[in-house]
Amino acid sequence: VETYPSYGTFVCKTACHIEGEVIRIPEAKDTYQTFVLRVSHVKNMYDVLVRVPLYPRFHVGDRVSVSGSISIPDFVDGVSSFDYLSYLHVLF
């Protein structure tokens, strides 16, 4: 696990398992939903933007366990100069 304290983020490049609470209303798209999961890791608390299939639907306050990798994308929508860390800093 790598941490980025200035942004309050961490990265898990291999498969990992996290548990936390949904703290924002999930946004539903055609085939998936995204939501912010508040996770406690060691002595720190992190907010993780999670993307999962559309069903089952999640709600604010739900306790959720997810498995997968946590990463910071190199690009978004084909734009390689997009500063994703700054975007997350503003989002959270």
C-alpha positions in Angstrom: 0.0 0.0 0.0 1.4 3.4 -1.0 0.1 6.5 0.7 -0.2 10.1 -0.6 -0.7 12.1 2.6 -1.1 15.4 0.9 -4.2 14.1 -0.9 -5.3 11.7 1.8 -5.2 8.8 -0.7 -3.6 5.4 -0.9 -2.9 3.0 -3.7 -3.0 -0.8 -3.6 -1.6 -2.1 -6.9 -2.3 -5.7 -6.2 -5.6 -7.3 -5.2 -6.7 -6.0 -1.8 -9.8 -6.0 0.4 -11.3 -2.9 2.1 -14.3 -2.3 4.2 -16.0 1.0 5.0 -19.2 3.1 5.0 -20.9 4.7 2.0 -20.8 8.4 2.8 -22.2 10.0 -0.3 -25.2 9.3 -2.4 -24.2 6.8 -5.1 -24.3 8.0 -8.7 -25.9 5.4 -11.1 -24.7 5.2 -14.7 -26.0 2.7 -17.4 -24.1 -0.3 -16.2 -22.3 0.7 -13.0 -22.5 2.9 -9.9 -19.9 5.0 -8.1 -19.8 6.0 -4.5 -17.4 7.3 -1.9 -16.4 4.7 0.7 -14.9 5.9 4.0 -12.2 3.4 5.0 -10.1 3.3 8.2 -6.5 2.1 7.5 -4.1 1.8 10.3 -4.5 5.1 12.2 -5.8 7.1 9.2 -9.1 7.5 7.5 -9.4 7.6 3.7 -12.2 8.3 1.3 -12.1 5.9 -1.7 -14.1 6.5 -4.9 -15.5 3.0 -5.7 -16.9 1.8 -9.1 -19.0 -1.3 -9.0 -21.8 -3.0 -11.0 -25.2 -1.2 -10.9 -26.7 -4.0 -8.8 -27.0 -4.5 -5.9 -27.7 -0.8 -5.3 -25.9 0.9 -2.3 -27.1 3.7 -0.1 -25.5 6.2 2.3 -24.8 4.5 5.6 -24.3 1.0 4.1 -21.3 -0.9 5.4 -19.6 -2.3 2.3 -16.7 -4.7 1.7 -15.0 -4.6 -1.7 -12.1 -6.4 -3.3 -9.9 -5.3 -6.1 -7.1 -3.0 -6.8 -6.9 0.7 -5.9 -5.2 2.9 -8.4 -4.9 6.4 -9.7 -5.6 6.4 -13.5 -2.9 7.7 -15.8 -5.6 9.3 -17.9 -9.3 10.1 -18.0 -11.3 10.0 -21.2 -8.2 9.9 -23.3 -6.7 13.1 -21.7 -3.2 12.2 -20.4 -2.6 15.7 -18.8 -5.7 15.4 -16.5 -4.5 15.9 -12.9 -6.5 13.2 -11.2 -5.0 13.7 -7.7 -6.1 17.4 -7.8 -9.5 16.3 -9.0 -9.9 13.9 -6.0 -8.6 16.6 -3.6 -11.4 18.9 -4.8 -14.0 16.1 -4.8 -13.3 15.1 -1.3 
